[in-house]
Amino acid sequence: MGYIGKSVIRKDAFEKVTGEAKYTNDYQEMGTLHAKMMISPLAHANIVSMDFSEAWKIPGVKAILGNEPYPLVGEEIKDRSPIAYKRVRYHGEPVAVVVAETPMIAKRGVDAIKVSYEPLPVVNSPRDGLQKDAPLIHENLESYEKQEGVYPNPNTNIANLNKIRKGNIEKGFMESDVVAEFSVSFHPSDHAAMETRGTIAEIRPDGTIIFTASTQAPFAIKKIMKWYFGIEPGKVIVNTPFVGGAYGGKASVQLEIIAYLASKAVGGKPVKLVNTREEDIITSSVHIGLDATVKLGATKDGMLKFAEIQFLFDGGAYSDKAVDISRAGAVDCTGPYQIDNIWCNSFCIYTNHPYAGAYRGYSHSEVLFAFERTMDVLAEKLSMDPLELRYKNAIRPGNTTPTQVLLNSSKVGNLHQCIKRLKVLMNWDEGQIIAMDDRKIRAKGACCVWKTSTFDTDASSGVILTFNSDGSINLMSGVVEIGTGTKTVLAQILAERMKMDINNIHVKMLVDTQTTPEHWKTVGSRGTFMAGRAVLKAADDAIRQLKDRAACILRVPVKDLEVGYGKVYFVDSPQINVDIKDLAYGYKFPNGHTIGGQIIASGTYTLTRLTYLDPETGKGNPGPEWTVAAQGIEVELDTRDYTYKILKAYSVIDIGKVVNEKAALGQVMGAMSMGIAFGGREEFVFDEFGRVLNPQLRTYRPLRYGEHPEYIIDFVETPHLAAPYGARGVGEHGLLGMPAALGNCLSAALGVQLNHLPLIPEQIWRMSGGGKNAAV
């Protein structure tokens, strides 16, 4: 193969390393106004009064929005006012917006607004939200418009419940010799993308709305504007330039709606709204929190017989994508193991925390932390090596998932091979715990992961190819370049199929929904699969057109022609050929006669044979395939003060087929670093009133330079037959097991089952019993 499996330089590399790449906040037209939000200092309160009079006195203030009802919005349940009206439900919620000539004037206007609040009791965790006497966050839940497949429970704080019922849980219990039960919890946290969220909205005189937005879902914005405001999709154009990191946080639609309302308030003029870092952390969608309990039963030789699971997802004050996240958690609730008897309730609970949106892994790192920690608890009860327990029960072809999908090697890959390779890389057999001196030990922990992507059943992707007169090709796809390098991979796929130089493929990085074919959303590690299939179909269309045209010229049957290396040639005699550049814009004969014009090819791909989940059993086919992996962490722990250093982090992933080696390694390594930060550093610290106490990067701690371990990554290749060249999604999977592996590692080292993230030294000390003596 020419390009598949090779490390190809990214198509966007030059622009980014030279600083020429432009992001949303780099776009500024003459006459653009600026918006600033006033955000709530309280997590739950009635808005008693709002006074805009002083703000209106400031020269340059053009509009003030707030203190009025707006159409309710929300991707699954319409439960959120774009700007709070009469009540605020989380710390950081927008309560007013000032539009002014400059950002500074807008900020002065915000500071001049006076708001009076009446504090209300808060729901500070999902467990609190389920209590009978818990404050109702949405009293009118039954009146909200919602999408199909969402099941809110009126007069409670339950936004959604998904059930998994497979086999017979009582039978599994009776067959079990050993039962292990374990509960875990962690707070919401942030995505911490380098670029904060931002958008520009303008309403043209003909009613066309134009957005320039840092978003993973430009085409979803078009559809959402129809559902929210009745605006036809053809009247909405979304331009998305480079996006400076997203990790799911830019799949939610929030600032676009506020900017649209702001533009409408100033007669359609362009209005720019960009989050400050503090707003980006708490005002826009966050990483979901979870309280979970897992009970596992096994025979004395370690064969799993049942899993009984309850997930309480902290959806925050509004449903947004949290109800879908809780559904995705139910789909893969057990981890990658064959279990005949499964009972799972996955709740999305309203709380007075910032509302949750997508986060890299889409619930899987969260539920895997709960399940994989319980697997280690079970291994301890069985006196069994934790990796041996996993190897015995690893999912394989012929097994079924929790939603009862029958698997084959194409759909699920080879987890056993991943575990074997991980054991070698980690030198697992030397022992899980090794003493270094009288206070320091070296410890290892491991876990297994899997993930499918629960997309809409009609999610599709399109690609357009246009030929240039020199024979080169312009490739246009609606995939958003969020740092993944997916569009470079698409160029590799096209170059491979067309047998052409990849330097002659020009990729349009910016997305314009009016001219770029739709890609559902750039989420879920599905860009290569979906857009790659569309590329292959478009390439076949281009090849067909080239052959048809060349057949007329060469007087050779179409079936005897091949395309490649810049030519269309006769398979029996390759010297009989015509250059593609001479066909690209129509072929001109010596006498001037011309046939054809510019070659324009297209291809689309829609996910096939996906189904909705049965509301009572969860049975259904939610995704095209599962990517499996085995992961591990090795730490050096000081048993006296509970500080530790992560020495090495491991991932062995069944990637199906490596398309771009260095890009794949970079994706996995970046995801692993996020997973380590999620497990060992990052969380929101809430006070008793539900306020976030650490909404700045000085106090909210992702991994810093110098804190990274050595990353050791390897791939197993079991092709996914439906995917381009067999490649499986891998953009999220490096993250999924890192929190669980870290928890397993430190728990083994201390002989204490750690159950709350993040695993900072103080937290470990408390969970190890140190907190009992804190007052002494």
N, C-alpha and C positions, 0 to 999 in steps of 0.2 A: 504494500500500500504506500502511496506517495505521502499522504499527510496525516492519515489517521494513526494515532499513537505517538506522533512527533510533538516536540515542544516548539510551537510556532509563536513568534512574537505577536503580541496583541495588536489588533488593528488600531486601538485607541492609545497605544503606548506613547507615541511621539507627542501628541497633544497634551497628555497628562504630565509627562516628565519635563516638558518645556514650559508648563504653566499656561499654555494656550487654551486648554479646555475650559469651556464656559458652563457654569451651573446657574440655577434659577436666579440667584441673587446678583449674578453678573449682568443680567439683562435689565436695561434701564432706558426707556424712551422719554423724550421730552414730554412734559405734561403729566407724567406719572405721579399719582398721589400715594401717600403712605399711610398705612393703618397700624395702629397699636391697640392691643387688648388690655383691658383692666381685668385682672383675675381675682377670684375669690380668695380671701385669706382664711376662710373657714371651710370645713368639710361638709357641714350640713346646717343650713340656716334658711329662714324665710328672709326675703328682701323686703324690708319695711318701707324704705324710701330711697329714691335716687335723685340727686340734684346735679344737673348739668350746667347750671347758670354760669358758674365761674369758668368752666371750660369753653363755653361759647364766646367768652370775652377775649380769648387769646387770638391774636391775628394769625391767619393762616389755617385755622380750623375750618374744615369744609363740611363735615357731617359728624354726628354722634349717634351711634346705634345702641339700643338697649332699652329696658323698661317697656317692652312691647311684645306681644305674642308673635312668634314666627312659626312657619310650618315645621312640624316635628320631623326629625331625620333619624336615620339609623339603618344600617345595611340589612339587618335581619328583623329587627323590631323598631318601629318608629317611636322611640321613647325619649329622644333628646332634642331640646331646643338648641339651635346653633349658638345662640347667646342666651344665657340663663334668664328665665322670666319667673318672677315671684319667689323662686327657690333655687338655691345652689345645693348641689349634691356631692361635690368633691372639692378638695383644696386644689386650686388652680383653674377651676372652671371659668370660662369667659363670662363676664357680667356686663361689659360694655365695650364698645369699639369706637375709637376716635380716628377720623380720616382727616389728614392735614397735608400741607404742602411739603413738609419734610418729616423724617422720622423723629427729629428732636421736638418739633412742634406737636406732633401727635403724642409723644410721651408726656410733654407738659400738659396737654389736654387731659390725658388719663389721670395724671396726678392731681388735677383740679376737680375731678368728679368726687362727690361726696355720697357715700352709700351707708345706710343704716341697716344692720342685720339683727335678726332674732335667732340666736343659736338654738339648734335642735339636737336631740340625742343622736349619737352616731352608731353605725354598724361598722366595727373595726376589724372584722374577720369574717370569712364565710361561715364558720361554725356559729358565730354570734348571730349571723343573718338568719339561721335556721331556727333559732330559739322562738318559742311561742310568744314571748313578750318583746321580741325585737321590733324596733321602729320600722314601719313600712317606708321604703324608699320611693316606691311608685304606687300610690293608692289607686290609680286608675289603670293598672296594668291590663285589665280585661278590655279596655277601650282602644288600646294601641293597635294600629295596623301592623301586620307582620307577614313575613314570607311563609311559604309552605315548608313543613318539616321542622318548625320551631314550636316548642311546647311550654310556654310560660304558664305559671300557676297563679291565678289572681288571688289577691289578699295574702300573698306571701312575698318573700324576696327571691323566689325561684324564677329565674329568667328562662331556664330550659332544663330538661331532664332527658338524657338518652340512656336507654337500657340495652344491655347485652345479656341474652339468655341462651346459653349453649349447653346442651346435655342436661344432666340432672345433678344439681349441686348436692342434694342429700346423698345420692349414690356415691359421689366423689368423696364425701366426708366419711362414709362408712368404709370405703376402700383405703382410707389413709391411716397409716400407723403413726405419723408425726404431723403435727399442725404447728405452723408458725404464723403469728400475727404481729404486724408492725404498723405504726403510724408515723407520718412525716408531715412537715409543713415548711413553707417559706413565703415571704412577702412578695408583692409585686416589685418590679425593678425596671430599669430603663434599657433602651437599645443602644444609646450612646454613639450614634452615628456621627462621623466627623462633620458632615453638613447638617445643620438644623433644617427642619421642614419649612417650606416657604412656597408662595404662589403669587401670581399676578393675574388679576381678572379684569376683563374689559367687555363692555356690552356695546357692540357696533350699532349705528343708527337703524340698520335693518333687523335688529334683534339678535344677531349672531353673537354668541358669547365665546370669547377666546380666553383660554387659560394658558399660562405658562407655569408649570407646576413640577415640583420635585416629588414625584409619585411613582409607585410601582404599578399603578392601575389606571393609566390614562383613559382606556376605553370604558372602564367601569364608571368613571366620572360622567361620561356621556349618558350612560344608562341611568345613573342615579339622579341626574338632573331631571330626567323624565318622571321618575317615581316621586321625587320630592316636590317639584315645581311645575310639572306638566309641560316641560320644555322638550320639544322633539329633538332626538339625538342629532339630526342633521343640522340643527342650529347651534350645536356645541362643538367647538374645536379645541382640542387639548394638545399643547406642545410640551414635550418633555425632553429637556437637554440631558447632559450627563447628570447622574445622581450620585452624590457623595456619600454612599453607604445608606443602607435602609434596614436590612435584617427583619423585614416584615413591618416595621414601624411606619413606612410610607405607603402601605397598602390601604390603610384607613383613609377616609375622605372627611376632612374637617376644615382646614384652613381655606380650601377651595370654596366651600359654601359661604364662609364668613366674608371672603374677598368678593364673591359675587354679590352678596347683600350690600357690601360697602360700595361697590361700583354702581349698583342700582341707586344708592342713596345720593350719589354725586352725578347723576345723569349719564351714567355709562362710561365715565372716564376710567382709564386704567388705574388700578389700585394694587399696590404691592403690600403683602403681609408676610413677614418672615419672623419665625420664632426666635426669641433670645434663647440662650442655653437653658435657663431656668424654666421658661415656658415649654421648651421642647421636652424637658424631663417630666413635668407634671401636668401640663395643660393638654398636650396631645396624647395619643394612645400609648399605653405602657405594656410591659411584659407581665403576663398574668401570674398571679399567685395561686397557691394550692394547699389545701389540707387534705390528706388522703390516708386511708386505712386499707391495708392489703392483708388478707388471710390466705395462706397456702397450705395445702395438704399433700403429703407424699407417702409412698410406701417406704419401708425401712431401707430399701436399696436405692432410694432417691428418685423414683419415678413420680412425677407430678400427677395428682389425681383431681384436684379442684383448685380454683381461684375464686375468692369472694372479695370484691373490691368496691370501695366507695371513694369517689373523687368529689371534692367540694372546691370547684374553681372559683377564684376571687375575680369575678367579672368586672368589679368596680361599679361606678354609679350608673353606667349605661351599657346596653348589650353590645353594640357595635359588632365586632367579630367574635366576641367571647363565647357566644352561644355555639358558634361553629367550631371554635377551639375545643370546647368541652365535648362536642360530637367527635372530633378527630381523636381526642384522648380515649373515648370509648372504643373506637374502631380498633386501635392497637393496644388495648388496655393491659395485656399480659406480657408484653415483650415477646421475643421470637422463640416461643416454646410451644410444643404440642401439649395442649391441655383439653381433655374431653369435656370437662364440666366447668362452666364459667358463669358467674353471676356478677354483673357490674352495674352500678348506678353512677352515672356521671352528671353531676349537677353544675349548672352555672348560676352562681349566687350574686345578687346585687349587694354591694357594700358601699360605704362612703369613701372609697378609694378612687384614684384616677382610673378611668375606664380602660379596659384591656383591649389590645388589638393583636394582630399577628406578631409572632416573634420566631426567629429562625428555629425551625423544628416543629413549630405549630402544635404544641402540647406534648410532644414526644419526649423531650429531655425531662419534662416535668413528671410525666407518669412513669417514665423509666427510672427516675430516681426513687420513686416509691416502690416500684416492683423489684428493681434490682437490689435495693437495700434489703428487702424482705427475703430475696433469694439467698443472700449471705447469712441472714438470721436463720433461715431454714438449714443451710449447709452446716452451720455451727451446731444446730440441734441434732443433725444427722451424723456429726463428726466426719463430714465428707469435705474433700477439697472443693472449694467453690467453683472452680473451672470444670472439674469433673462433673459436678451437678448440672452445670449448664450444658456440657457436651452430651450428657445422657438424654436431656430433654430438648435439645436444639431442634427447631422446626426444620422439616425436610419435605421434598416432593412427596405428594400423596397425603400430607397432613392438611388440616383446615385451619383457617384463621378464626379469631373470635366472632367474626361476622359470617362464618361458615363458607368462606371461599375455598374451593379445592385448589391446592397449589401444585405447580410443576416446577422443574428446575429453572425455566425461563422466568416464571413469576417471582421466585424467592431466592434463587442462587444457592450458595453453599456455605452455610454458617459453620458447619463442622470444620471445613478447611480454614476458615477465619480463626477459629479457636485454636486449632493446631499451630497455625503460623504465629499467633500471639504468644502462645506458650514458649515457643522457640525464641522469639524476639525478646521477651521479658526474662528469659532464663528462669522460668517459673519454678522449675523443679529444684532449684537451689534453696527454696523455702520462701514463705511469704514474709517472714520477719527475721531480720538479721541484726543482732546487737553490735553496735559500733564502739561504745564505751559505757561507762556507768550511767549516763543520762541520755544518750542519743541512740536511736535505732533507725534502721532502714526498713521500710515496709512497702509492700506491693498490694494493689487492689485491682480487680478486673470486673468487667460486666459485658453483656451482649446487648445489642440494640437492633431495632428495625424501624422502618417507616414506609408507609405509603402516603400518597397525597389525595386528600378528599376534596377534589375539585367539583364544580358544577358538572352535572352529567352531560351538558351540551357545550362545555368549554372547548374553544377551538383556537387555532393559530393559522395565520396566513403569511405567505411570502410572495413578493413580486420580484422578478428579475428583468432588468432592461439592459439590452446590449448597446455598447458604444461602437463607434465606427472602426475602432482599432481592435475589436474583438474582445475587449474586456467587458466585464459584467458589473452592473450596479445591483447590490443585494439590499432589499428593503424588507424589514421585519418589524413587527410591533413590540418585540422584546425590548425592555428598557435596560440600558447598560448601567447597572447599579454597582459595578465593580467586579462582576463575576467573570467577565471575559466571554460570555455566551456568544456574542456576535462574532467573535473570532472563531469559535468552534463551528458556528454556522458556515463561515467562510471555508473552514477546513472540509466540512462535509460536502459543500458545493464543489470545491476544487477536486476532491477525490472522485466524485461522481462524473464531473466533466473532464477529468484528466487534464487539468490545466494548472498553470502557475498561479499560486494563491495571491501573488503580488498583482495579478490582473483582475482580482475581485475587489471591488470598492464597496465598503459597507457603510450604509447610512446609519450613523449613530443616533441622531436625534429622531424622536418620534413625533409625528404630526398626524393626528387621528383623521384628518381630512384626506390625506394622501397615502398614509402608511397602512398596510393591511393589518387587521386586528390580531392581537395576541391577547387572550383573555386577561391574564394578569401575570406579571413577572414575579411569581411566588412558587413555593412548593417544590423546588428543584426539578421543574418541568420544562424549562426553556429549551434545553438540548433535545429532549424527547419530542415535544410537540412541534416547536419551530423547526427542528431537524427533519421531522417527517414531512413538514410542509416544503422545506428546501429540496428534499429528494423528489417530491412530486413536481415541484416547479422545474427542477433540473431535467426530469424526464420530459416535461412539456417542451422545454427548450431544445432538447436533443431531437424530439420528434419533428419540431419545426425545421431544425437545421437539416435533418435527413431528407425531409420532404423537398426542401428547396434544392439540396445538393443532387437529389435523384434526377431532377429535371435537367440539371446542368451536366452532370456526369453521365447521364443515361444508364444508370445502374439501379436495380431494384432497391427499394428502401431497406429491405431486410438484409442486404449485402453491404450495408454501409455502417461504419463506426465513427464515433466522435471522440476526439482527444488530441492533445498536444497541439492545439491551435488549428486543427484541420478536421474536415469530414473526408474520410478516405474509404476506398474499396478494400474490403477485408482480404480479398485474394491478391490484390496488387496495390499496396499502399501508396505507390508512386502516382496512382490515379487518385487525385484528391483536389479539394478546393479549400482555400483558407477561410476560416470562420470570419475573419475581418471583412472578407469580400461578400459574405452572406448577411452580416449583421444588420445592414441597412437596406437590404435588397440587392440582388445581383444584377449588374449591368453587362449586357453582351457587347461585343465590339461594335455592333451596328447601332448601339444606343438603346435597344430594347431592354426593359428592366422588369424583373419579377420580384414581388414582395416588397416589404418595407422594413422598418425597424422591428427586430424580434423582441417581443414582450411576452414573458412566460409567467405563469402563476401556479401556486399550489396551496392547498389548505389541508389541515388535518383536524379532525374532531375526535376526542377521546371516545372509545367505542365500548359498548356493552357494560357501561357503568349503570348502577341502579341506586335508587333511594334505599335507605335503611328501614326495615320494618319497625314501627314505633314501639312494639311490645317485645320483640326479640332481638332487634338490631341486625337481623339477617339481611344481607345484601352485598353487592360488589362495589366497594367505595373507590377503588383505585386500580390502575393498570398493573402495578407490580410492587414488590417490597424490596428495598435495599437492606441487606443485613450486614452486621459488622461486629467484631469483638474489639474491645478497647481496654486500656489499662493505664495506671498511674503508679509511679514509684516516688516515694517521698523520703526525706530525712527529717525525723521528728525529734524535738527536744522534749523528753517526757517530764521535765521539771517545770518549764514555763509554757509548754504547749505551742511554741512557735515551730514552724516547719518550712522546709524548702522543697518545692516540687522539682525533682531531678530530671525525670523523664516522663513523657506522655506518649502513649502508643495508640495507633488505630490500624486495624486490618479490615478493609472494606471490600466487599464483593461489588466492584464497580461495573461489572458486565464487560466493558471494554474501555480501556483508557483511550480517550480521543486526543487530549492535549496533556501530556504528562506533567509539565511544570504548572500548568493552570490547575490541574486536579490536585497536585500537592499543595499549591497555594490555597485553594479552596478549603481543603481538609485542615490544613494547619491553622488558617484563620478561624475556622469554626471551632477547632479544639481550644484555641486561646479564649474564645468567647465562653465556651463551656466551663473552662477552668475558672474564669472570672465569675460566672454565674454561681458556681459551686463554692468558691472560696473567698469571694470579695463583695459581690454586688447585691444590694437590697435597699429598699426604701425603709427608713426608720420612721415609724409613725408615733406620734404622741397619743395620749388617751383621747384626744379630740379628733383624731383622724388626719392630723396635719403632717405633711412630709417634712422632716427636719433636715434632710440632706439633699436639697434640690440644686446643688452646684457640684461641678467636677472636683472642687477642693475637698468636698466631704463625701461625695459619691465616688467609689473607687473601682474603676476598671483596672485591668492589669497595666502596670506602667513598664516603661523600658527597663530592662534588666531583671524583670521578675519572671520572664518566660523560661520554661524548661527546655530541654532538648526534645524536639518532636521527631518521633520515629513512625513512619507511615509506610504501609505496604498495601498492595492490592491483590485481590483474587479476581479472576475474570471468568464469570459464568454468564454468557450473553443473554440479555433480554431480547428475545427474538423479534418482538414487535418494534424495537427501538432502532434508531439509526446506528448501524454497525454494532448493535448489541449493547450500547452504552446505557447504564443506569444513572438515575439522578444521584448526585453526591454533594450538592452545595450546602446541605444542612447537616449531614450525617456525622461529621467530625465532632460536632458539639454534643450530640445526643447523650452519650454515655459518660462524659467527663464529670458531671456532678456526682453520679452514682459511683464511678470508679474512685473518685476522691473520698467519698463517704465510706466506701468499703475498705479502702486502704487505711484511713485513719482509725476506723472502728476496729480493724484487726490489730493495729498497732497498740491501741490503748485498752483493748478488751472491753470496750463500752460501745453499745450500739447507738451511733450518732443519728439524730433524726431531724435536725433543723438546719437549714441553710441561711446564710453562708457560713462555711466552716472557718471562721476566724478564730484565733487563739482564745479570746475571751469566751466565745460561744462553746468551744471545745472544753474549756475549763469548767464552765457551768454544767454542761451535760455530763462531765466526768465526776461531778459531785462537789466541785470547788465552790459553787455558789452557796452551798449550805453554810459555809463558814465565812461568807462575805461580810457579815456584820461584826465578826469577832476582831 
